């Protein structure tokens, strides 16, 4: 019965990521842990699962259209790209590092490394408005450290952040992601200049108590 449960999942998710820890917590807790791990090993031996990192497998072959790692850890509002790759994707910088940083709710540890991906756990729902504000904050924090960047693309990110900002959303973000006060101060200044009602400083100060 237990093997059939996992086999059914594998057959229905070919080309996708099988994160053993995450899926155990979400779907397979009825299976004793030792039994679960033995079943997984049998599927690895049969090549139904291909190990790509500790506890992380690819189900069969990749669909190739989209990176299965990126798809699994960011789809359905479960995560987003940050860091240099985010800046590159947004057109702010013209160079991209091999390392890709992700914020995701789909891991069971605080951090996880898979190939060139560095994942960090955040218990959040990554709706477009939340992503827009985080991207704005990440850009504000990164710009002073850059020798060269596309100012027009940067301003487009900031404009989107301004349109998306809400105090309750910012409160959720700041509880999960730590930013320097200079970044928070810059955010408050931008919002105030655009007459966007906000309690940025008060929310930040409350989060640091």
N, C-alpha and C positions, 0 to 999 in steps of 0.2 A: 504493500500500500504506500509506504513512504517513498520508495523508489519511483513508483508511478506518478506521485505528486510532482516530484522534481523533473521527471522525464517529460511530463505534460507541459510544464513551464518552459523547459528547454525547447521543445518542439514548437511552441507558440512564440518564441522570442529569438529566433535564429538571427545571427549577425549582431546581436546586442551584448551588452556587458552583463556578466553574472557576478555581482559583488556578494560574496558568501555571507559576510557579517551583516550587511544591510538587509539582504533578502531573508536571512534567518529571523531577524527581529520583526520584519514586516509580514512574512508569509509562512514561515516554516517552523515556528516555535513548538508546534505539536510533535515535531520529530526530536527525539533525544539528540543532544549536540554531537556526541560521539558517532552516532548512527548517521547523522547528517553529513559529517565530514568524510566518513567512509564511502557514502553514496557518491559524494562529489568526486572523490578520488577514482571511483570506478568509471565515472563519466569522463574524467581526464584520460584515463587509460584507454578508453574506447574512442578518444579524440572528439567526442561530442563537446567537450569543454577544452579550451586551450588556455593554459596558465599564462598570464601576462604580468602578474605581480602577485605578491603574497595575498592570498584570499580573493584575488580578482581574476576573472576568466572571461574569455570571449566565447560566445556560444557559436560553434561552427566557424564559418568564414565571415569576415566583415562585408557589409553591404557596399562598402567603398564610396557611396554617395556622400556619407557624412561620417566624421570620426566617431566611432562608437563610444569612446571614453567621454568625449565632449557631450554627445547626445544623452548618455545615461545620467551624467551628473548635473546637467543644466536643464533638461527638458521638463515640461509640466511645472514650471515655476520653481524648480528645485535648485537652481544655481545660476552663476554668471561668471564671466571672465573678468579678471582685474589685472593689474600690473602692466608690464610692457606690451603684452599682446593686446590688451584692451586699448591702450593708447594707439597702437598700430592699426587695429581694426577701425578705430574712430577717425583715423587720418591725422592724428595729432603729431605722431612721429613717423619717419619714413624707414625705420629699421625695426626688425622683429627678432627677438631672441628665441632660441629653441625652447626655453622653459615657458610653460603656460601655467599661470596661477588661476585657481578656481575657488570661489566661495560656493559651498554646496550643503544642502541638508541631507544628502544621501550617503553619508559615511557615519560610522559608529564610534570613531575616535576623533580627537581634536584635529589631527592632521593625517594625511596619507599621501604617499608618493607613488605614482604609477607612471612608469617610463619617464617622459619629460613633463608630466603634469605634477604640480604641487597643489594638493587640495586642502582646504581649511573648512572645518565644520562651522556652520551658522544655522541656528534654528529659526529660519525665516522663510516667508513665502515671497519669492522673487517676482512680484508683479511688475509690469513695465514702469510704473511710477517709482517704485522702490529702486529698480535698476537705474533709472535716470538720475535719482538723487545720489546714489552710491557712485555712479560714474562721475558726477559733478564733483563730489568730495574727493574722489581718487585723483581727478585731474588737478584740482586746487592744491592738493598735497604734493603732486608730482612736478608741477610746472617750475617751481623755484629750483629744482635739481637738474633741469634740462638745459643744455647749452643751446639747443635749437628746437623749435616746435612750430606747428602751423597754427597761428593765432586765430584765423578764421574758423577752423575746425573746433578749436578750443571754445570759442564764443558760442558756437552752435550747441555744444554740450551744455554749457552754462545756461543758455536760453531754455533748453529742454528741462534742465533741472529746476529752473525757476517756475516753469509751467506746472511741474509735477509736485512741487514742494507742499507738504502738509505737516503740521507739528507732530501729529500722532505717528506718522510714518517715520519722521526723523527720530522720534523717541525710540522706536523699535530698532532703528539702525544703530544709534549711538549706544544702545545697551549691548550690542553684539560686536561692534567694530570700534576700536580705539583710534581716535585721531588726535594729533597735537592741537593745542588750544589755538595756535596760529591759523590752522585750517578752519576751525569752527568760527573763529573771529572773522575770517575772510568770507565765509558763507553768510554770516549775519549781516555783514556790510553789503554784500551783493543783494540780498533780499530786501534790506532796508532801503537801498537806493532805488529799487524797483517797486517800492511800496507794497511788498508782499507781507501780510501780517505773519509774525512769527515770534516764537519764544526760544530761539536757538540757544542763546547764552544761558538762560534759566534751565532749560532741559539738560544742557551739557553739564552745568554745575551740579544739578541734582544727581546726575548719573555718576559723578565722581566722588560723591559723599561716602 
